[in-house]
Amino acid sequence: MSLYRELKRRNVFRVAIAYLAGSWLLIEVAETIFPLYGFGDTPARIVVTLLAIGFPLFLIFSWVFEITPEGLKLEKDIKREESITPQTGKKLDRIIIMLLALALSYFAVDKFLIEPARDAELLEETAQQARAKALVESYGDNSIAVLPFVNMSPDPKQDYFSDGVSEELLNVLAKIPELRVTSRSSAFLFKGKNVDLSEISKKLNVQYILEGSVRHAGNQVRITAQLIDARSDTHVWSKTYDRELQNIFQIQDDIAESVVSELQVSLFGDSSERHPVPPEAYRLYLQGRHFFHLRGRENFEKSIEAFRAALEIEPDYALAWVGTAYTITWQSIFIFRAPIDGYMSALQAIDRAISLDGSLSEAFVGRALIKTISDWDWPAAVEAINKAKSLEPNSLSVNRAVASLLERLGYFEEASILKKRLFESDPMNLSARKYYAYTLLRLGRYDEAEAEIQLVHDLAPDRWFYHRDMGQLNLLRNQFQAAKLHFESETNEVGRLHGLAMADFSLGRQEDAEHSLQSLIDKHSNHWAFLIAEVHAWRGETDQAFYWLEKARELRNSPMHRILVTPFLVRLKDDTRWEGFLETVGLSSTQRANLRLELALEE
């Protein structure tokens, strides 16, 4: 008997066809389902590899064995007249027909339902990438980073002054619509590091770099600035200024004018409109900004002291009022002062700044933040953001505030797209990347979120609550043991207890989970009732979750403004009480839709 006939008799061909049809169907379904659960390409590759390995094994199996009424037997042990391969072949035919029918049905669903949606999503993503690229290319070569100026003063503690001069120069240049300026967070990442300028240019995606030095002694200041075309590694312009400190604003304007002259763009306005303040008040203002960026209880207190000292000298110093408001706001967020009183003081300070100078976009961004966190006054926040955007439509900080507000209103896809677009202009802004990771977590895009969290940690390992963030990511991936290990390494007590109460519960360690939850309640319920609600929601304890949410609302806990952002409350959204509760904090579906329409966005 020929090999072909024997293969046919033993149903090897039918097994091959059935296996291939089933494999194709399984692969297509896997490629559709896996992304929904946040899996990357690796699981799909594993499925394909296993099916490929199994194919020859199944063919060998069908050649060597035969299924009989008595069970599986070696083909050589079965007499030809007792073989039932014809009946088995008919069963295989029916299996093949069923698999092909399923495959055809899936093809139809994919072709007419899934693929159009996928193509639309891909088209939108491509369009957003094009807009992001256009955003960068629209400035052409008019892009610049202001690196931290080197402190050449005899006193190393004068770093705050040189940093402040750099930041103020950055702010002056950022007001020029035709010039793309990388943020402070990105530029200051390279402070004290011996990195080639061309490498910095690539990482920040800018053509030019402004660097220099500051020597400050008494009332005298010497500032040396030079403009470098980093991509061609050529020196464009440099100058040294020896002035009295009272003329610091004139120096900054002179440098800015020289830069824009070399770049051949239009200056933002008449420099004569900038009103100088007493030198000592300006020095104290820079000191306040310096300590604010260092963060922490003691640094915030030093920041407030410096701003208040500046205001004692110059009560109408609008920027010092803005700095005061921001610092008090963050003190309140971190519970370094009583939040309700703190937010009230911060709002008074920001309103004073706006009354003194209504052109400060950062003042309106600050007002939006305070109204969002303290009062959940979303219409006022939208109004403030729209005003800030009208003042500086191209400002990175303003547009990040727009993205954050979109996210808090529940428009996560729009927020993620806008944040990602902003990265094209400001790729090394670690704060922005951290909050982008939170948006990705809410969208279930866990691999991307992990990449952002890890990048931030690699560049700034001592900041940003790395273990808390990784623990939460692992919780959402159902990797509970890994989550527990991260939470155990978290130095912040609130973050550690909050995480362990959920991780241990998911691991079945009820006693440990209860201990962490009770500790969180006993020590922190007045300020972090919202987090206790998250724990109960994660555990499926819906009534307790709503009890603590209501308590958080009564106590005006600041995390309430992120009620739609947190992924740990999503189990409550199908409860009939959810929409009603959202309405009490101004975030019902109707309220959010109206706010979205009022928010000024670029289409």
N, C-alpha and C positions, 0 to 999 in steps of 0.2 A: 504493500500500500504506500502511495506517495506521501511525502511529508505534509504537503498542502492538505490532502484529504484527511490525514490523521489530525492535523491542527484544527480542521473544521469539525471533525467528529468529536473531538474533545472540548469543543466550544471555546477554544482559546481566542478565536477572532471575536466572538461575542463578548467575552470577558474584557478584551481590550477596548472594544467600542463602548461598553457600559462604563468601564473605568475612566476613559477619557471624557465621556459626557458628564459623568458625575464630578470628575475633577474640575472641569471647566466651570461647571455650575458653582461648585464650592469656592473656587478662587474668585469668581465674580462677586459672589455674596460677601466673601471676606473683605474684598477691597472696598465694598460699600459700607459694611457694618463697622469695621475696625476704626476708621476715622471718627465715627460718632462717639466712640468711647475714649478718644484721645490717644489711640495707639498710633505710632509712627509706621514706617515702612517695614520695620524688622519683622513683626508678627506675620505679615503677608508673605514676606520672603520665606519664612520658616514653613508656612503652609505649602508653598510651591515646591520647596526643596523636598519636603517629606512625601508629597504626592509623586514627585519625579522618582524618588528612591523606591517608592512602593510599586510603581508600574511594572518593572521587570519581575519583581517578586510575585505579584499577582499572576503574571503570565506563567511563570514557573509553577506556581501553585496549581493553576488550572490544568497544566499539562501533567503534573505528577499525581494529583488527587482527583477523586470524583465523589460527588455527594450522592449517597445512596439512602434508601429508607432506613437502613441500620446506622447511618452516620457517615462520617468522612472515612474514605478508604483509599489506599494506594491504587492507582489505575491498573498496575500490573497484577494485582491480586484479584481483579474482577474479570470473570469470564465475559467474552464479547456478547454472548446471547443474553447475559443478565444485566448488561449495561443499560442505564436509563438516560444516557446523555441526550437523546432526542427530546424527552420530556423536559430535562433541565434547560435545553436550548430554547424551548418555547417559553419557559419562565423568564429566561434572560432576554428574549425578544420583548416580552411585556415590560420588563424593567427598563430596557433601552428606550422603548416608546414613551414610557412615563418620564424618564429623565429628559428626553428630547422635548417633550411637551412642556416640562417645567422650565427647561432652558429657553424655549421659544417664548414662554410667558414672561420670563425674567427679561429677555431681550426686548420685548415690547414695552414692559414697564420702564426699563432703563432708557430706551430710545425716546419714548414719548412723554415720560414724566420726570425721571431722575436727571437725564442728560440735559434737557433744557434748563433746569434749575442750576445744575452744575456749571453749564456754560455761562449762564447769567452771572453766577458768582465769580467765575474766572474772569469774565469780561469786566466786572466791577473792580476786581482786584488789580487787573491789568491797567484799568483806567486810573485807579488810585496811585499805582506805581508810576504811571506816566505823569500824573499831576505832581507827585513828589519829585520826580526828576526835573520836571519843568520848573518847579519852585526853585530848585538849586540853579538850573541853567539860566533862568530868567535874569539872575544877577550877573551872569557872565563871570568875568574875573573880579567883580567887585565883591569879594568875600574876604573877611579878615577875622583873625583871632588876636585878642589882646592878652599876651602872657603876663603873669605876675611880675611886676617890676622888681628888680633885685634891691634889697635894702643895703645901701652902702654907708649907712650912718654908723657912728662908733658904737651905739647901743643896739644890740640885737633885738631888744624888745620893741624897737621901732618898726618891726615887720608890719604891724597893723597899718602904719602910715603908707608904706610903699604899696601894700596890697590895696589899700583904699584908693590911692591915686590911680592904680591900674583899673580898679572897678569903676571909678568915676569916668575915666576915659572911655571904657567900654560902654557905659550908659550914654555918654555924649554921642558916640559913633552909632549906637543902636537906634537913635532917633532919626537917622538919615534913611528915608524910605528906599533909596536906591542901593543901599549897602547892606549886605548880609553879615551879621556879626554873631559869632559863636558866643554862647552864654558863659557866665562866670564859672558855673559848675564844670563845664567842659575844659575851659582854658586853665583853670586853677588846678586841674588834675595833674598838670605837669610841673607844678611848683616844686623846686628843689631836685628835679630829676634831670639827669644828663641825657637828654633825648635829642637826636638830630632834628633840626627844624623841618627838613623835608619829610621826616617820619611824622612829626606833629601835624604838618600840613595834610598828609594823607589821612591820618586818623580823624582830624577835625573837618576834613573836606573843604579847606579854604585855600585861596591863592596867596594871600598875604598874611604876614605875622608882624605885629607891632610889639616890640620888646624894649626894655630899657632899664634904668636904675634910678634910684632916688637917694639923695643924701640930705638928711634933715637935721639941722642943729639950731636950736633956739628959734629965732624968727626967720632964719634963712633956709632956703631950699634950693637944691640943684637937681634938676631932672634932665636926664639924657634919654632920648627916645630915638629909635631907628626902625625904619620900615623895611622889611625883607620880602622879596618875591621868593617864597619858599620853594616853589616848584622848579624854578630855574636857578635857585640858590644865588641870587644876585642882590646886591645892596641897592636900595632905591633912594633912600633919604635918611638923614640923621641930623640931629641938632641938640645942643645943650642949652638949658635955660637956668640962669642964676637970678633968682628973684626973692623978694620977701614973701613970706607965707600968705600975706593978705592978698597977693596977686595970683594965688593958686588957680583960681577959676580962669584967669586970663591965659595962664600957661596951658591949661587943659584945652581951651578954645584954640590957642595957637597950634597945638599939636594936632587937634582934630582938623583944623582948616588945612594944615600941611598935608595930612593924610588924604583928605578928600580931593585936594588939588592934584596930588600925584595920581590918584585913582580916577580923576576927571568925573566926579559925580557931584550932584548939587548938595550943598549944606542944608541942614534941616531948618535953619532960620537965622534970625539976627542974633549974633552972640551977645549983643548989648542987652538983650532981654534977660540975661542971667544975672541975678542980683547977688553980689558977693556977700559973704557973712564974715564976722570977725574970725581971724585965723584960729584962735583958741577954740571957738565953737566948731569950726570945721574939723580941727584935729580930734576933738571929742566925738564928733559925728563918725569919723572914720574908725575910731576906736570902738564905738558902739557896734558898727557894722561888723568889725573883725570878731568881736566876741559872740555876736549873734550867729555867725556862720560856724563857729566852733561847737555850738549847741551844748546842752547839759545844764543842770541847775545852776551851778556857780557861774558859768559863762553867761547865761541869760541875765543873772543878777548884775554882773559887771556891765553887760550891754545896756541894761536899763539905767544904771548909774551914769554911764557915759552920755547917753542921750539926754537925760534930765539935766546933767551939768551943762551940756550944749544949749539946752533950752533956757537955762537960767541966764546965760550970756545973751542969747538971741531968741526971745520968746516966739518970734514969728518965723522960725526956721522950719519950713514945711517938711523937708526931708527928715529932719530929726523927729518930727511928730509921726511920720510914716514908720520910721525905724522903731519908735516906741510901741506903736500899735502892733506891728508884726511880732516883736519880742514878747509882749504881753499875751498875744494870741497863742504863741507856741508854749509859753509857760502854762497857760490854761489847758492846752491840749495834753501836755505831759503831766498834768495835775501838780505842777510846781506851785500853783496858787489856786485859790477857790475859783472854779471855772465860771460860774455865773457872774460874779463880781469882776473877774478878769476880762471876760468878753465885753462887759459894759464899759470898762475903762478903755479897752482897745478900740471900741467903736467911737467913743468920745475923741480919742486921739486921732483916729483916721478922719473923722468929720472935721476936726480942727485943721488937719493938713489940707483937706479939699477946700475948705473956706479960704485958706491962705494962697493956694495954688491949684486951680482946677484943671491944670494941664498934666498932672502927674498920673500916668496910667497905672503905676504901681499902687497908688492910693485907692483907685477904684477896684483893682484886683483884690487888695486887702479888704476893702469893704464887702465885696462879694463873699470872700472866705468867712468873714466874721458873721455876716447875716445868715450864711448857710449853716455854720456850726452852732451858733448860739441860739438863733431864733427859728431856724428852719424856714426863714422868710425867703422862699424861692423867687417870688416876683422881684423883690428888692435885689437879690443876687443877680438875676438875669439883667435887670436894668443897669447895675454897676458894671457887669461884664461888657454889655453893649457899649457903654460909655468908654470903657478902657479900650475896646477894639476900635472905636471911632477915633480915639486919640493916637493909637499906635497899631494900625492894622497888621503890620508885619512883625510885631514884637513876639519873640518866642515865648516869653513868660505869659503874655496875654493869651496867646493861642493855646498854651498848655492849660491855662485856667478855663478856657472854653471847653477843652477836651474833658477836663475833670468834672465840670458841671454837667456835660452830656452824660458822663458815666453815672453820676449820682442821680440823674433823672431816669436811668435805666436804659439808655441808648448805647449799649456796649459796643456794638459793631461800629457805629459812627465814631465813638470815642477811640477805639483801637486804630481805626484807619487814620484819624487825625493825628494821634500820638506817633504812629509809625511814620507818617509823612514829615512830622517835625524832626524825627531822628535824622532825616536826610540833611537837615540844616544844622543839627546839634548832636552829633552821634555819640559823644562821650559824656553826656549829661546823665550822671548816675541816678540822681533823684528821679528824673523823668523815666528812666528805664525801669526803676524799681516799681513805680506806680503803673507803668505799662504792664509789668508782670502781673499785677493784681487784676488788671482788666482781662488778661489772657486766662488767668485762673477762673474768672467768672464765666468766660466763654468756653471753658473746658479744653483749651489748647495747652495742655500740660507740658508737652515737650518744649514748646516755644517759651513758656513761662519759666521753665527750669533753666533754659539757656540764658535768659535775662538775669535771673536771680544769681546764677553762677558767675556771670560776667561782672555784675556789681560787686560780688564778694571778692573776686580775684583782684579787682582794681582797688577796692577799699575794704580790706578784710576786717577792720575793726569797727565797721559801722553797719547800720541798716538791718539789724535783727535777722541775720542770715539763718540761724537755726530755727527760729520761729517760722520764717517763710518757707524753708524747706520742709519743716514738719507739717505745715498746713498743706503744702503741695502733695506730700506723701499720703496724708489723710485722704485727700480727694482722689488719689489713685488707688485707694484701698490697700496701700502698703503700710499697714499699721505698725509693724515692728520697727521699720525704718523711721516712721514718724515719731514713735516713742523715743528713739535714740536721739533724734534731733531736739525734741522738746526737753529732754533731760540735760542737754548741753546749753540750753537757752539761759542766759544770765539774768534776763528780765523776769522777775517773779510772776508778774501778771501773765505774761506770754507763756511761761513754763506751766503754770497751773491750768490755764485755759486749754492748752494743747494736751496735757496729760489727762485731763478729765475726759477728753474725747478719745484719745488714742487707747488708753487703758480700757475704756468701755468697749471699744471695738475689738480689743484683744480678749475680751471676756474676763478681764481682771477687775471685777466689780468693786472689790474693797478698795483697791488703789484708786480707781476712778472716783469713788465717793469721797475718799480722803482729799483728793485734789480739788474736787468741786466744793466741798465744805470749806476748805481753806480759802478758796477764791471768794466764797460768800462771806465768811467771817472777816476777812481782811480788806476786801475791796468792793463790797456790794454797793457802797454809796457812789463810787465813781465809775464802776465797770459792770453795772447791772446788765448792760447790753451784751457783754461777753458771756454772762451767765445764761442769758436767753439763748445765745448761740449754742452753748453746750447742750441745753435741754432740747433744742430743735434737732441737733445732730443725733441725739439719742432717741428721737422719736417721741419725746415727752411734750406733746403739743400744748397741753394746758399750762404746764409750768413755763414753757417758752413764752407764751402770751402774757403770763403773769409778770415775768421779769421784763418783757418789752414794755409793758405798761408802767412798771416801776422806773425803767430807764427814761421813759417819756416824762414822767412826773419829776424825776431828778434832773432832767435835761442833760443826760449823758451825751457827750460830744460825738461818740461813734454813731449816734442815731442818723446823722446825715449820710452815712454809708449803708443804710439799711438795705438798699437795693443792690449794693455792690458786693456785700459779703456772700460767699457761696454757701455759708453754713446755715442760712435761713431758708434756702430754697424749698425745703420740705414743708414749709408753712404756706406756700403760695396757693395750694389747692384747698386750704381751709377757708370756710366761709367768713371767718373773722379777719382774714388777711387784708382784703381790700378796704374794709372799714377802718382798720388800724392805720393803714397807709394814708387814708384821708385825714386822720388826726394830725399827721405831720406834714401835710400838704403835698403828698405824693401819690394820690390816687391816679388811676389810668387817665381820667379826664383832665385832672390838674396837670399831669406831666405832659400830655399832648398839647395843651394850651401853652405851657412854658416853652416847649420845643419850638412852637411856631413863633414865639416872641424872640427867641435867641437868634442873634445875628450870626449867620453862618455863610461861608463861601460855598456856593453850589458848584 
